[in-house]
Amino acid sequence: MVSCMATKKVTVTIPEDLLEDIRAEVADRGMSAYVTEALRLKRDRDRLRELVDWLEEEHGPVTENERAAALQELADLDAEHERRSTGKSRSGEAA
């Protein structure tokens, strides 16, 4: 995918060991694409943390029961996704 987005070159300082690890992993994607993706993910996590903080301020902290229910719902969604992606019904037979 070719991006027409404006870019700007910057200089950053990264510990050598981390840079070596990243270079070994980025391969064809390139360092700029890897760093851009990492920065977008970090920005998104920061925004999500701000939202969670605001929601907890407005509605109070999440209880253990609410947390457990949310985790169960995520597990159920993961199981459904797996079931659909493998084409198997709940009984294990092809759909």
HUNORWO-V217841 format. One record per run of one state. SS is the DSSP state (H for helix, E for strand, L for the rest). FROM is the first residue (numbers start at 1). TO is the last residue. If there is no record, write none. Layout:
# HUNORWO-V217841
SS|FROM|TO / SS|FROM|TO
This chain:
# HUNORWO-V217841
L|1|15 / H|16|29 / L|30|30 / H|31|59 / L|60|63 / H|64|86 / L|87|87 / E|88|88 / L|89|93 / E|94|94 / L|95|95
